[in-house]
Structure formats: C-alpha cells, structure tokens
Amino acid sequence: MSQERFVGIVVGLTTAAITLLVLGQFEREAEGKVELECIAPTERERVREIALRGIDTGFEQAIAHLFDVWVKDPETEQPKRARVGTTNAINAHARARKLTLACDPPSCAP
C-alpha cells in the first residue's frame, strides 16, 4: 500500500470519527433541551397510566419474543442469549417505570 493511500485512509477515518462525535454531541444537547409542556392535573395521572401500560406491554412483548426464539432453537446458545436479553429487558423495564413515576410535568395555569 502506498503512503499516499494510507494517509488518505487515515484522514477519511479520522474525518468520519470526528463527524460522528460531533453529531453525537449535538444529539445529546438536543435531548437535554426538550421540555415537558404543562399538563392539567386531571390529565397527569391519565398520562402516567398510559405510559406505564405501554412500558408493561413492551416488556411483555420483549419477553414473549425472547421465549419464542428460545423455543425454536433450544439446543444452541439461545438459552444463554435469552437470559441476557431477559436481564436487559428487566433492567429497561425497571428504569422506564422509575423515570415515568418520577416525571412531574408542570401544571397548566387555570
């Protein structure tokens, strides 16, 4: 490989890496700037119940999918992968419920 080609590849990879880092930083900043709009006190619990129901439904679907895959191929690494997937699903479920229960959007002025 010629030195010029090597330098070109290094420059290309470096440019791609820097671009991804910058885009990741912008995304992180954008996520932090999203504000909750006000919610009427009567709607707050309804919104929370819908969110919790959605989290539970997603968890049930994830577990069902993991089990379906395991049943189709129980003699390979599937049980181990299903265990890891189940742990990930449980952790995500717990975090999502915790964040939902802690969410306290501002009340709208009457």
N, C-alpha and C positions, 0 to 999 in steps of 0.2 A: 504494500500500500504506500502510495507516495505521501510525502509530508504535507503537501497541499490538501490532499483529500482528507487526511487525518485531521488537520486543522479545521477544515470545513465541517466535518462531522462533529468535532468538539464544539465549535461555535453554534451549530444547529441545535445540538442537545442542550447546551447552556441556555440558549435563547428560549427553547421550549420550557425548560425547567423554571426560568425566571418568570416567563409568562404565566405558567400555572400557579406559581407562588403569589404573583400579583393578583390574579383572578380569585384565588382562594381568600386573600386578604379582603378584597372588595366584597366578596360574598359574606364573609364573617362580619364585616362592618354593617352590611345591609341587613343582616339578620338581627343585629342588636338594635337597629333603629325602628323596627316595626313596633308600633304602639297599639295597644288594645283600645278600641273605641268604647265609649260608655255603653253600659247595658243597664236597662231598667232592673230594679231589684227583683221584680217578679220573673224576669227572664233569666236572671243569673243562675238559679238552680236548674231551670229547664235546660239551659246550655250545658251546664256541668253534667247533668244526667245523660244528655245526648252524647257528649264526649266520652263519658265513662262507658256507656253502652257500646260505642264504636271501638273503644280500646279493648273491651272484653270480646267483642265479635272478632276483631283482628287476631287476638290471642288464640281464640278457639280455632279459627281457620288455620293459623300457623301450626298449631299442634296437630290438627287433623291432617294437614299436608305432610308433615314430618312422619306421622304414623303410616299414611298411605304409601309413602316412598319406602319406608322400612319394611312393610308387609310384602311389597313387590320383590324385595331383594334382601332377605334376612341373613343370608349366608356370607355376605361380604362385609365391607366396612360400614354398611348402612347403620347398624345399631350404634356404633361409636359416633357417626356423624349426626344421627338423630338425637343422641344425648347432648352433643354440643349445640345443636340447633334448639333443642328444648331449653337448655340453660340460657341461651341468648334470648329466646322468646320470653322466658320468665323475667329476666332482667329488664328487658324493654318494657314489658307489661307493668312491672313494679315502678319503673321510672316514670312512665307515661301517667299512671294513676296518681303518683305523688305530685307531679307537676300540675295535673288537672285539678287536684284537690287544693293545691296551694294558689292556683290562679285566682286573683281578686281584681277583676276589671273595675274601673271607676264607675260609679253610679251616674246616670244622666240627671241633670238638673230638672226639677219638676216643671 
